[in-house]
Each structure stands twice: as C-alpha cells, then as structure tokens.
Amino acid sequence: MTEDISRRRFIEGSTLAVTAAAVAHGLVPSANAGVEDQGDLFKSAPIRVVRVGFVGCGLQGTEHIKNLLSIEGTDLAAVCDIVPEKAARAQKLALEAGQREPKAFTRGPRDFERLCAEEDLDLIFTATPWEWHVPVMLAAMANGKHAATEVPAAQTVEDSWKLVETAEKYKKHCVMMENCSYDRPEMMVLHMLRKGLLGEAMHAEVGYQHDLRAIKFETKDEGLWRRAHATRLNANLYPTHGLGPAAQAMGVNRGDQFDYLVAMAGNSRGLQDFQREHLAADDPRRRERYVLGDVHTSLIRTKLGKTIYMVHDTNLPRPYARYNVFQGSKGIYMGFPPRFYFDGQEPSHRYQPLAEFAALWDHPLWKADRVVNAKHGHGGMDFLEDLRLIECLQQGAPTDFDVYDAASWSCMVELTAKSVASRSRALEVPDFTRGKWKSRPPLGIVGG
C-alpha cells in the first residue's frame, strides 16, 4: 500500500511539474493539434464521401476492406485482384454491410491500371505483395487519385524517390499504412513525449521479431510470395513496424532527419532448417536457396544526434515481439511487456506497468469506444489507421504520415542491404524532404 501511495504521488507531482514546464516552453499541443497549425504539411480539398478502389483483396486486404466498410463516409466503389474469387469475396462483404456492390477488376496482374484510369475514385488503397506497391501507387496518382499502401511502400531508394516526386507533381497524398504507429503503447509514448513526461527523446530500440517460418512456407496467402524475397535479398526486409513509431517519437521529417546508418547480418540458417525438417524430399521448395540473414541489426543516427537500434528477426524460433524501447532524458518505456520508468520515482530502479498510467496518458484516440472495440485487425490499430486516413481526407487535413515518411522509412530495405554487403559501411540516408524537415511541424496529438 505504501508503494502504491508513493507511486501515485510521484505520478501526480511529476505530472503537474512537467506539464507546467511543458506549457511554459510551448511543448504541449492544443486540443486541435494535428488538425490545425500544420505549416508546410500537404493537405487537399475536403472529400465528404471517400470513394475507394481497393487493390489486393487477400488476407490483410480483406481486413482493411472490413474496416473501410464500417467507417461512415466511405464508399468501396471498386476492387481488384488477380484471383476472381477474392474480388468476389470483397463484393459480398460490401453487400452484407448494406452497401452497393463494388465493380470488380480481375483481368490479370496489371488490371489495377484500368481501374485507376477508368473509375471515378478519390483513393486507391493497395494491399498487394510488396513488389506491386509502387506500380499501383504511381498509377493511382498519375490518374488523379490519392494513394495508400500496406508496408513497406517501396524497397529501393529509386522507387522511394519516384513516390515522392509523383506525389509532388500531381499534388496527391501518398500514405504508407504503418499500423504499429497506431498501436496503443506507441501512441501513449508519443502522447507522453509531447507532454514532456519523458523529457527529450534520446534513443530507441525497435524491430520486428516474429517467427514467420510456417507462414513463409504456406501454399496460400503470404507463402505464395513472401518467402521469395529471402532468396534474393540480404536486408532488413520489413523495417517500418519498429522504425515508424521511433520516427514519429523523434520527430523525423518534422524537426529532425535520419542522417546515416550501418547494418550487419548474421548467418542464414532458419529457413534452411525448416525446409529440411518439414518438407518432403520431392517438394520443389527444397531446391530454393536463401540469402536472407536470420538476424539483421542496424544503427541509425539522426541529424540532431538521436540514435536508433533496429532489428529484423523472422526466421528463427521465438515468441512474437516488437522490441520497442523509447528512452528519454527523464524516463524510459520498455515494450513486451509494456512498462515505464521515470527519473526520481519511488520505488526506484523498478519498472511500472503500462496499466498504471493508462487512465492519465492514453492517447486520446485510444479512448474512443469504436477503436477499443474494433473487431478487425491487430487489436484495433488497423481500424484506427484506416479511420484516421478517411477522416483526414474528409476534413481536408494533412494525413498523420505522408510520402516523405513512406520514403524515408521504406528506403531502409535497400540501404541495409548495401551496408551489409560492404562490411557494415556507413551509408547516408536521403533527405526526401529536401531540407523541409527543418521547418515542418511535429506530429500533434489529435483528439478522439
């Protein structure tokens, strides 16, 4: 009981003192921050009803479709997939939701081009395999539509620049739908940083740690394409789940910028062992050879001297985790399980569980019942990212993340490959904002 009282007094006292200091220094955003006061951030004319064309109606695509069908002011007008049955499933979902049947485009892998050219739409959303993200988004923007994609947005620096230049040329939103940036603990950390409770953001340790061996060897869904990347690229193939939340916490592209990185990869064993132990001798997949290192680690330094450790680990046996350490000058957040520690707290040298702070510091968007009770997609964060995209388009507000974020987070795929191949040589990260990061305002705290 004594510890509970001490902790409560610490939280209350620290809250008053730190918040007062933050207000005095202009660190606490207004209730409408994120909607107003957006400076250099791109915004388009408000769209009352967002007409959506969806490309890639597979496993993750179907989750997004379910979310979009439940968001008021969204019209799923067209769907596209190389498998007609998947497009038909999306049509059925729309009818079951009481909406009109979307038009289906199923004439092969490039039928999305016909969809983009012929249909009167506001937004093209793609959840295709990775290599199709850039072609779909370029076609969308060239035909006057906003574009949104599953992660990563691109796999090369060149393609990242193509997205930036096309979005700027046609003045369209180009958004990467990074769901982990919308998860409850990451958004709570962002909220607390904006309020000054963790001090200055100093360091992050993030990553994607998920045993995907069984999924990669499936004969359906992601198994049809995801494993193939391991045969041709030794890189952090999936950097954005960890890097997105770290970038938003540190104000990357909004007051700070990635400067350079170094990367290292270990041996490639996990997929080979799984292949040998689980596949029949005559299975054609036994002939595949993998170059992807089992554990990829990278170090990134920002222009203002903040540091990020990033890991990719999907080929070895382990429980799911996203590393998620956010260290500030006055406190630290540790993920899995989520917990905090603050300078000067009592008892000292002991983490406190996230639940102790939820009532005070949950991000306002996570206090909405429709987010907490969302039925589709990773415990609510997928619904929230879809909701925020539609709301921003409806309001004519800048999207939470933009093409510069999509480019700078995604280009890490190629940069980590090049650094690994050159004995961890340091590589400069391109400035896709061309210097605008110095004046772009930080991501604000938007009310629910």
JORA-V349075 format. One record per residue. N is the residue number from 1. OMEGA is omega in radians with two decimals (999 if undefined). D_LAST is the distance of its C-alpha to the last C-alpha in Angstrom with 2 decimals. Layout:
n=[N/N]
omega=[OMEGA/OMEGA]
d_last=[D_LAST/D_LAST]
This chain:
n=[1/2/3/4/5/6/7/8/9/10/11/12/13/14/15/16/17/18/19/20/21/22/23/24/25/26/27/28/29/30/31/32/33/34/35/36/37/38/39/40/41/42/43/44/45/46/47/48/49/50/51/52/53/54/55/56/57/58/59/60/61/62/63/64/65/66/67/68/69/70/71/72/73/74/75/76/77/78/79/80/81/82/83/84/85/86/87/88/89/90/91/92/93/94/95/96/97/98/99/100/101/102/103/104/105/106/107/108/109/110/111/112/113/114/115/116/117/118/119/120/121/122/123/124/125/126/127/128/129/130/131/132/133/134/135/136/137/138/139/140/141/142/143/144/145/146/147/148/149/150/151/152/153/154/155/156/157/158/159/160/161/162/163/164/165/166/167/168/169/170/171/172/173/174/175/176/177/178/179/180/181/182/183/184/185/186/187/188/189/190/191/192/193/194/195/196/197/198/199/200/201/202/203/204/205/206/207/208/209/210/211/212/213/214/215/216/217/218/219/220/221/222/223/224/225/226/227/228/229/230/231/232/233/234/235/236/237/238/239/240/241/242/243/244/245/246/247/248/249/250/251/252/253/254/255/256/257/258/259/260/261/262/263/264/265/266/267/268/269/270/271/272/273/274/275/276/277/278/279/280/281/282/283/284/285/286/287/288/289/290/291/292/293/294/295/296/297/298/299/300/301/302/303/304/305/306/307/308/309/310/311/312/313/314/315/316/317/318/319/320/321/322/323/324/325/326/327/328/329/330/331/332/333/334/335/336/337/338/339/340/341/342/343/344/345/346/347/348/349/350/351/352/353/354/355/356/357/358/359/360/361/362/363/364/365/366/367/368/369/370/371/372/373/374/375/376/377/378/379/380/381/382/383/384/385/386/387/388/389/390/391/392/393/394/395/396/397/398/399/400/401/402/403/404/405/406/407/408/409/410/411/412/413/414/415/416/417/418/419/420/421/422/423/424/425/426/427/428/429/430/431/432/433/434/435/436/437/438/439/440/441/442/443/444/445/446/447/448]
omega=[3.12/3.13/3.14/-3.14/3.14/-3.12/-3.14/3.14/3.11/-3.12/-3.10/-3.14/3.13/-3.13/-3.11/-3.08/-3.07/3.14/3.11/3.12/-3.13/3.11/-3.11/-3.11/3.08/-3.08/-3.09/-3.13/3.05/-3.12/-3.10/3.14/-3.07/3.07/3.09/3.02/-3.00/2.98/-3.04/-3.03/-3.08/3.02/-3.11/3.14/3.13/3.12/-3.06/3.08/-3.08/3.12/-2.97/2.90/-3.05/-3.11/-3.13/-3.02/3.14/-3.02/-3.13/3.11/3.13/3.09/3.09/-3.14/3.10/3.11/-3.09/3.14/-3.13/-3.10/-3.11/3.13/3.09/3.13/3.08/-2.98/-3.09/3.08/-3.06/3.07/3.11/3.09/-3.07/-3.11/3.12/3.06/3.12/3.09/3.11/3.09/-3.14/3.12/3.13/3.13/3.12/3.10/3.12/-3.14/-3.14/3.11/3.12/3.09/-3.08/3.08/-3.00/-3.07/3.08/-2.97/-3.13/-3.14/3.05/3.11/3.08/3.09/-3.11/-3.07/-2.96/-3.01/3.11/-3.00/3.07/-2.99/2.95/-3.10/-3.13/3.04/3.13/2.93/-2.94/-3.01/-3.14/-3.09/-3.10/3.12/-3.14/-3.09/3.10/3.11/3.13/-3.06/3.12/3.12/2.99/3.13/2.93/-3.07/3.04/-3.08/2.92/-3.05/-0.25/-3.11/-3.11/3.11/-3.14/3.07/-3.14/3.13/3.08/3.08/3.11/3.13/-3.14/-3.07/3.12/3.10/3.13/-3.11/-3.06/3.13/3.13/3.02/3.04/-2.90/2.98/-3.05/-3.13/-2.99/-3.10/3.03/-3.13/3.13/-3.00/-3.11/-3.13/3.13/3.05/3.09/3.11/3.13/-3.10/3.07/-3.14/3.11/3.11/-3.04/3.11/-3.09/3.13/3.06/-3.04/-2.96/3.06/3.03/-2.96/3.08/3.13/-3.08/-2.95/3.11/-3.09/-3.04/-3.12/3.13/-3.12/-3.13/3.04/3.07/3.10/3.02/-3.04/3.11/-3.13/-3.08/-2.98/-3.11/-3.08/-3.13/3.13/3.13/-3.03/-3.07/3.07/-3.00/2.91/-3.02/-2.94/-2.97/-2.82/-3.13/3.09/-3.02/3.14/3.10/3.12/-3.14/3.14/3.13/-3.07/3.12/3.10/-3.01/3.14/-3.11/3.06/-3.06/3.00/3.14/-3.14/3.12/2.92/-3.09/3.14/3.11/3.07/-3.10/3.07/-3.09/-2.93/-3.12/3.11/3.12/3.14/3.11/-3.09/-3.02/-3.00/-3.10/3.08/-3.06/-3.10/3.11/-3.12/3.11/3.09/-3.11/3.14/3.10/-3.01/3.13/-3.09/3.06/-3.06/3.14/3.10/3.06/3.14/3.00/-3.13/3.06/3.13/3.13/-3.12/3.02/3.04/-3.06/3.14/2.97/-3.05/-3.10/3.03/-2.99/-3.05/-3.02/-3.10/3.14/3.11/2.97/3.11/3.04/2.84/-2.92/2.94/2.93/3.08/-3.04/3.07/-3.13/-3.12/-3.14/-3.07/3.00/3.07/-3.14/3.01/0.02/-3.07/-3.09/-3.08/2.93/-3.10/3.08/3.08/-3.09/3.00/-0.01/-3.09/3.05/3.11/3.12/3.06/-3.10/-3.14/-3.08/-3.14/-3.02/-3.00/-3.07/-3.11/-2.87/2.95/3.05/-3.11/-3.13/3.13/3.05/3.14/-3.10/-3.06/3.05/-3.12/-3.07/-3.12/-3.04/-2.99/2.90/2.90/2.99/3.06/-3.06/3.07/3.11/-3.11/3.14/3.09/3.12/-3.11/3.12/-3.11/-3.14/3.13/3.11/3.13/-3.08/-3.02/-3.13/3.00/3.06/-3.10/3.08/-3.04/-3.05/3.13/3.04/3.13/-3.10/-3.03/3.09/-3.03/-3.09/3.12/3.10/-3.13/-3.09/3.10/3.09/-3.11/3.13/3.10/-3.09/-3.11/3.10/3.04/3.06/3.08/-3.13/3.09/3.06/-3.13/3.03/-3.09/3.11/-3.10/3.06/-3.10/-3.14/-3.09/-3.08/-3.14/-3.08/3.13/3.08/-3.10/3.10/-3.07/3.13/-3.12/999]
d_last=[34.12/35.17/33.01/29.94/30.61/31.28/28.11/26.02/27.93/27.49/23.71/23.59/26.26/24.93/21.46/23.09/25.55/23.48/20.60/23.33/24.99/21.90/21.24/24.94/24.92/21.86/19.95/16.75/14.48/13.35/9.92/10.10/11.72/11.55/11.85/14.84/17.77/18.19/21.96/23.79/20.99/21.86/20.09/21.63/21.91/19.09/19.78/19.11/20.05/20.09/23.45/23.58/26.71/26.39/29.10/29.87/29.21/30.18/28.55/25.28/25.34/25.40/22.23/20.42/22.21/21.05/17.39/18.01/19.93/17.06/14.60/15.33/17.16/18.73/22.51/24.24/27.47/29.49/29.92/32.40/34.08/37.60/37.82/38.04/37.14/33.70/33.03/34.37/32.02/29.03/30.67/31.08/27.44/26.54/29.16/28.07/24.53/26.27/26.08/29.05/30.92/30.11/33.20/34.45/35.92/38.09/41.14/40.89/38.95/38.68/37.84/34.36/36.29/37.45/33.95/32.69/35.76/36.14/32.80/30.75/27.35/24.37/23.33/25.48/23.86/26.34/26.58/30.32/32.42/31.89/34.89/33.64/30.26/31.86/34.19/31.51/29.20/32.20/33.34/29.96/29.73/33.46/33.01/30.25/27.22/24.13/24.36/22.25/23.91/23.84/25.07/27.22/27.22/30.87/33.63/35.71/35.53/37.24/34.72/31.84/33.59/34.09/30.38/29.82/32.80/32.06/28.46/29.89/32.84/31.05/27.90/25.57/22.48/23.62/20.87/21.50/19.11/19.19/17.29/18.10/16.11/13.00/14.54/13.23/16.13/16.17/12.60/13.46/16.61/15.04/12.94/16.25/18.29/16.40/16.95/20.57/20.92/22.66/24.59/25.35/24.56/28.10/28.47/26.80/28.46/26.80/27.98/28.25/30.58/31.03/34.39/34.46/38.21/38.23/35.53/37.43/40.61/39.30/41.01/37.82/34.31/33.83/37.38/38.71/37.59/35.81/38.99/40.83/38.98/40.53/43.95/43.63/41.23/41.20/37.79/34.29/33.40/29.73/28.43/24.81/23.18/24.10/24.53/21.13/19.24/22.22/22.24/18.64/19.34/22.57/21.55/23.95/24.42/22.60/25.12/26.94/28.56/30.25/33.95/36.00/36.15/38.78/38.72/40.96/41.45/43.58/45.81/44.97/45.92/43.17/43.31/47.11/47.43/45.15/47.08/50.38/49.43/47.59/49.11/52.49/55.22/55.38/51.63/51.23/48.17/50.67/51.94/48.69/48.65/45.52/45.03/41.49/41.70/40.19/38.29/37.11/36.16/35.17/34.78/32.85/33.19/31.10/32.64/31.55/33.06/30.16/31.16/29.76/31.63/30.76/32.34/32.76/34.48/34.60/38.31/39.23/38.75/35.76/32.69/29.42/27.68/25.65/27.33/24.36/25.76/24.00/26.43/25.85/28.52/27.34/26.10/25.59/23.36/25.35/24.12/25.75/25.58/22.58/23.77/23.88/26.76/26.85/29.87/31.75/30.16/32.38/33.53/34.07/34.27/32.12/28.69/26.09/23.94/20.24/19.77/21.18/18.24/15.27/14.68/14.76/13.44/11.08/8.57/5.19/4.28/7.39/6.89/6.00/9.66/10.13/9.53/11.64/14.12/14.49/18.24/19.03/19.17/19.40/17.34/14.07/13.92/15.81/13.54/10.48/12.88/14.17/11.00/10.11/13.80/14.05/11.18/12.86/16.17/15.32/14.16/17.04/15.03/16.34/15.26/13.90/17.45/20.52/24.18/25.27/23.10/24.38/27.89/27.97/26.49/28.63/31.89/32.21/33.86/36.90/36.97/37.12/39.85/41.89/41.59/42.66/45.55/46.78/46.98/43.56/44.22/41.51/39.87/37.99/34.51/34.36/32.30/30.69/29.17/32.77/32.02/28.83/26.97/28.56/26.65/23.40/20.40/18.49/15.17/12.61/9.52/6.61/3.80/0.00]
